[in-house]
Amino acid sequence: MTRLASAKLLRLVVLLVAVSSLSYGILCLSPIDPVLAYVGDDALHISPEQRHKIAERWGLDKPAGKRFALWLGRIVRGDLGRSQIYDRPVLDVIVEKAHLSAGLMAVAWCLSGILGFTLGVLAGAAQGSWLDRLLRWFAYLVASAPAFWVGMILLVVFSVTLRMVPSCCAAPPGMEPSQVGFGLWLRHLILPALTLSLTGVANMLLHTRQRLLDVLKSDYALLARAQGASLSAIVWHHGLRNISVPAINIHFASFSELFGGAVLAEQVFAYPGLGQATVQAGLRGDVPLLLGIVLASAVFVFTGNAMADLLSRIVDPRIRLGART
C-alpha cells in the first residue's frame, strides 16, 4: 500500500504539471483579451493609460512565460492567485462553488451507480425479453442525447408544464444558499441531478448487462444451471461478485464525465456551482480562476481513478495477490 500510494502521488504531481502547462499554453492562444473581457461593456470608453493600469494590476503586462513562472511559484506556496471576475482569492472561489457542486455531483453519481447497476442486472437476467429491449432502448436513447438537451426536456416537462419543481438556481431568488433548508435545497437539486445522472445510468446499464451475460455463459454458470440452480441464485452467488469489480472501475472512472456534465447541467438550470464558474472564467478571460479549476478537476478525476483501484483490490482478492507477486 505504501508503494502504491507513493506511485499514485508521483503520477499526480506529473499530471498536474502537464495539465497546467498545456492549459496555460491553450489559454495564451485564446483570442479573448483578458483586459477587454474584464472591463466588459466599458471597453470602448477606456483610454490606453487605463488599459495599461488594468493590465499592470493583474500582471497581464508581463510576457506569458514570466506570468506562468510566477504562477507556478505561487502554486508551490499554496496560492492559486486572485480571480479577476470575483476579485477574491481563487481558492476561496473554488471552495465556495465546489460546496454547491459537491451536493449536485454526489447525488447524481449515487443515482447513476445504483440505478445503472440495478437496471443492468435486470436487463442481463431477462435477456431477449421485452424488459431487456425496453431498457436497452432507454440506454441508447439517453446515451446519444446531449446533456443540455435532456436538461431542457426535463425543465419543460417537470417545471414549466407540471410545475412540480423549481426551474433554476440553488435557492429561491433573494435567498442566500446558507438560509435554505434541506427540503427546499433538494427540490432545487432534483432536475440538475437527474439530468447529470442519466448519461451515467446508460453507460452503467449497458456495461453491467454485457458483463452479466458473459458470466451467465461461463462454464461454472452452465454447470450450476445443470445442477438445478435457479437463475436468481446464479446471478446472486456467481454474477454479482464477478461484475461488481468492473462496475466499480467504470463508475469511479466516470468522474471526468461527471464534472464535464456538471458544466452543462449548471448552465441549463443556472445553478451557481463550479461548472458555471468555469464557463464564466473562460468567457471573461479569468486565467487564474480557470487554471485553478483545471487543477481542481484534475485532482478530482485522479482521486476517482485511485479510489477505483483501491476498491478493486478490496473487493477482488485476486488483484491483491497479483499485486503482491
C-alpha positions in Angstrom: 0.0 0.0 0.0 2.9 2.4 0.7 4.4 1.7 -2.7 1.0 2.1 -4.3 0.4 5.5 -2.5 3.9 6.7 -3.5 3.4 5.8 -7.1 0.0 7.5 -7.2 1.4 10.6 -5.6 4.2 10.8 -8.2 1.7 10.3 -11.0 -0.5 13.1 -9.6 2.4 15.6 -9.5 3.4 14.8 -13.1 -0.3 15.0 -14.1 -0.8 18.4 -12.5 2.4 19.8 -14.1 1.4 18.5 -17.6 -2.2 19.7 -17.3 -1.3 23.2 -16.0 1.4 23.7 -18.7 -0.9 22.5 -21.5 -3.9 24.6 -20.2 -1.8 27.7 -19.9 -0.5 27.3 -23.4 -4.0 26.9 -24.8 -5.2 30.0 -22.9 -2.3 32.0 -24.3 -3.6 31.2 -27.8 -7.1 32.2 -26.9 -8.5 35.2 -28.9 -10.1 36.6 -25.8 -8.4 39.7 -24.5 -8.4 39.4 -20.6 -8.3 43.2 -20.2 -11.3 43.8 -22.5 -13.2 40.9 -21.0 -12.5 42.3 -17.5 -13.8 45.8 -18.5 -16.9 44.4 -20.3 -19.3 46.9 -21.8 -17.0 49.8 -21.0 -14.2 48.5 -23.2 -14.8 51.2 -25.9 -14.5 54.0 -23.4 -11.2 53.3 -21.7 -8.0 55.1 -22.6 -4.7 53.4 -23.3 -3.4 54.5 -19.9 -6.4 52.9 -18.1 -5.9 49.7 -20.2 -2.2 49.7 -19.1 -3.1 50.2 -15.4 -5.6 47.3 -15.6 -3.1 45.0 -17.2 -0.5 46.0 -14.6 -3.0 45.4 -11.8 -3.5 41.8 -12.9 0.1 41.2 -14.1 -1.0 41.0 -17.7 1.7 43.4 -18.9 4.4 40.7 -18.4 5.4 38.1 -21.0 3.4 34.9 -21.0 6.4 32.8 -19.9 7.2 35.0 -16.9 3.5 35.0 -15.9 3.4 31.3 -16.0 6.7 31.0 -13.9 5.2 33.4 -11.3 2.0 31.4 -11.2 3.9 28.2 -10.6 5.9 29.8 -7.8 2.6 30.8 -6.1 1.2 27.3 -6.6 4.2 25.8 -4.7 3.3 28.1 -1.8 -0.4 27.1 -1.9 -1.5 30.4 -3.6 -3.7 29.9 -6.7 -3.8 33.6 -7.4 -6.7 36.1 -7.4 -9.8 35.9 -9.6 -10.4 38.8 -11.9 -14.2 38.2 -12.0 -14.8 37.9 -8.3 -11.8 40.0 -7.1 -11.2 37.3 -4.4 -8.6 34.6 -3.9 -9.1 31.7 -6.4 -9.0 29.1 -3.7 -11.9 30.8 -1.8 -14.0 31.0 -5.0 -13.3 27.3 -5.8 -14.2 26.2 -2.2 -17.5 28.2 -2.3 -18.5 27.0 -5.7 -17.4 23.4 -5.1 -19.6 23.4 -1.9 -22.7 23.7 -4.2 -21.4 21.4 -6.9 -20.4 18.7 -4.5 -24.0 18.0 -3.5 -25.2 18.0 -7.1 -22.4 15.7 -8.3 -22.7 13.4 -5.2 -26.4 12.9 -5.7 -26.1 12.4 -9.5 -23.2 10.0 -9.0 -25.0 7.8 -6.5 -28.2 7.7 -8.6 -26.3 6.8 -11.8 -24.4 4.0 -10.0 -27.3 2.4 -8.1 -29.9 2.7 -10.9 -27.5 1.8 -13.7 -26.2 -1.3 -11.9 -29.7 -2.5 -10.9 -31.2 -2.0 -14.3 -28.2 -3.6 -15.9 -28.6 -6.7 -13.8 -32.3 -6.9 -14.6 -31.6 -6.5 -18.4 -28.9 -9.2 -18.3 -31.0 -11.6 -16.4 -34.0 -11.0 -18.7 -32.0 -11.3 -21.9 -34.3 -11.2 -25.0 -37.4 -10.3 -23.1 -39.5 -7.1 -23.5 -37.9 -5.7 -20.4 -34.4 -6.2 -21.8 -35.4 -4.5 -25.1 -37.0 -1.6 -23.2 -34.0 -1.0 -21.0 -31.6 -1.1 -23.9 -33.7 1.3 -25.9 -33.8 3.7 -23.0 -30.0 3.4 -22.5 -29.3 4.0 -26.2 -31.6 7.0 -26.3 -30.1 8.6 -23.2 -26.5 7.9 -24.1 -26.9 9.5 -27.5 -28.7 12.6 -26.2 -26.7 15.7 -25.2 -26.9 16.5 -21.5 -28.1 20.1 -22.1 -31.0 18.7 -24.4 -32.0 16.2 -21.7 -32.0 19.0 -19.1 -34.2 21.2 -21.3 -36.7 18.4 -21.8 -36.9 17.8 -18.1 -37.2 21.5 -17.5 -40.1 21.9 -19.9 -41.9 18.8 -18.6 -41.5 18.9 -14.8 -41.0 22.6 -14.2 -42.9 24.5 -16.9 -45.7 22.1 -17.7 -46.3 20.2 -14.4 -44.8 22.9 -12.1 -43.5 20.2 -9.8 -40.0 21.5 -9.1 -38.2 24.9 -9.4 -36.8 25.8 -12.8 -33.4 27.2 -11.8 -30.9 28.2 -9.2 -29.8 26.6 -5.9 -32.2 28.7 -3.8 -35.2 31.0 -4.4 -34.3 34.4 -5.7 -33.2 36.8 -3.0 -32.4 34.0 -0.5 -28.8 33.0 0.4 -28.0 29.3 -0.1 -27.0 29.1 3.6 -30.6 30.0 4.6 -32.1 27.2 2.5 -33.4 24.2 4.4 -32.8 20.6 3.3 -36.2 20.1 1.7 -36.0 23.3 -0.4 -32.4 22.5 -1.3 -33.4 19.1 -2.5 -36.3 20.5 -4.6 -33.9 22.8 -6.4 -31.4 19.9 -6.9 -33.8 17.3 -8.4 -33.7 18.4 -12.0 -29.9 19.2 -12.3 -29.0 15.9 -10.5 -31.4 13.9 -12.6 -30.0 15.4 -15.8 -26.5 14.7 -14.7 -27.1 11.1 -13.7 -29.0 9.9 -16.8 -25.9 9.6 -19.0 -24.1 7.7 -16.3 -27.1 5.4 -15.9 -27.0 4.5 -19.5 -23.3 3.6 -19.5 -23.5 1.6 -16.3 -26.6 -0.3 -17.5 -25.1 -1.4 -20.8 -21.8 -2.3 -19.3 -23.3 -4.3 -16.4 -25.7 -6.1 -18.7 -22.9 -7.3 -21.0 -20.7 -8.4 -18.1 -23.6 -10.4 -16.6 -24.3 -12.1 -19.9 -20.6 -13.1 -20.1 -21.0 -14.6 -16.6 -24.2 -16.5 -17.5 -22.5 -18.1 -20.5 -19.4 -19.2 -18.5 -18.8 -22.9 -17.7 -19.4 -22.6 -14.0 -22.8 -20.9 -14.5 -23.8 -23.5 -17.0 -22.7 -26.2 -14.5 -24.8 -24.6 -11.8 -27.8 -24.4 -14.1 -27.4 -28.1 -15.0 -27.3 -28.9 -11.2 -30.7 -27.3 -10.8 -29.8 -23.8 -9.6 -32.3 -21.1 -10.4 -31.4 -18.0 -12.5 -31.7 -15.7 -9.5 -29.4 -18.0 -7.4 -26.8 -18.0 -10.2 -27.0 -14.2 -10.5 -26.7 -13.8 -6.7 -23.9 -16.2 -6.0 -21.9 -16.1 -9.2 -22.9 -12.9 -11.1 -22.7 -10.1 -8.6 -19.2 -10.7 -7.4 -17.8 -11.1 -10.9 -19.5 -8.0 -12.3 -19.0 -5.7 -9.2 -15.3 -5.0 -9.8 -15.7 -3.9 -13.5 -18.8 -1.8 -12.4 -16.7 -0.1 -9.6 -14.0 0.7 -12.1 -16.2 2.2 -14.7 -18.2 4.1 -12.2 -15.3 5.8 -10.5 -13.7 6.4 -13.9 -16.8 8.4 -14.8 -15.6 11.3 -12.6 -14.4 13.1 -15.6 -17.8 12.8 -17.4 -19.4 13.8 -14.1 -17.5 17.1 -14.0 -18.0 17.8 -17.7 -21.7 17.1 -17.4 -22.0 19.4 -14.4 -20.8 22.3 -16.6 -23.7 21.8 -19.0 -26.3 21.0 -16.3 -25.4 24.0 -14.3 -25.7 26.3 -17.3 -29.1 24.9 -18.2 -30.5 25.4 -14.7 -28.5 28.5 -13.7 -27.0 26.5 -10.8 -24.3 28.6 -9.3 -21.7 25.9 -8.9 -18.2 25.2 -10.1 -19.4 24.3 -13.7 -21.0 27.8 -14.2 -17.8 29.4 -12.7 -15.8 27.5 -15.3 -17.8 28.9 -18.2 -17.7 32.4 -16.8 -13.9 32.2 -16.3 -13.4 31.0 -19.9 -15.7 33.6 -21.5 -14.2 36.5 -19.5 -10.6 35.5 -19.7 -10.1 34.9 -15.9 -6.9 32.9 -16.3 -6.1 32.3 -12.6 -9.6 31.1 -11.8 -9.7 28.9 -14.9 -6.3 27.3 -14.2 -7.3 26.8 -10.6 -10.5 25.0 -11.7 -8.5 22.9 -14.1 -6.1 21.8 -11.4 -9.1 21.0 -9.0 -10.8 19.0 -11.7 -7.6 17.0 -12.4 -7.3 16.2 -8.7 -11.0 15.2 -8.7 -10.7 12.8 -11.6 -7.4 11.4 -10.4 -9.0 10.7 -7.0 -11.8 8.8 -8.6 -9.4 6.6 -10.5 -7.3 6.0 -7.4 -10.3 5.0 -5.4 -11.4 2.6 -8.1 -8.0 0.9 -8.0 -8.1 0.7 -4.2 -11.7 -0.6 -4.0 -10.9 -3.2 -6.7 -8.1 -4.6 -4.5 -10.5 -4.8 -1.6 -13.4 -6.4 -3.4 -11.3 -8.9 -5.5 -8.6 -10.8 -3.6 -7.1 -11.9 -7.0 -6.0 -8.4 -7.6 -4.3 -8.2 -4.2 -2.5 -11.5 -4.7 -1.4 -10.4 -8.2 0.0 -7.1 -6.9 2.0 -8.9 -4.2 3.5 -11.4 -6.6 
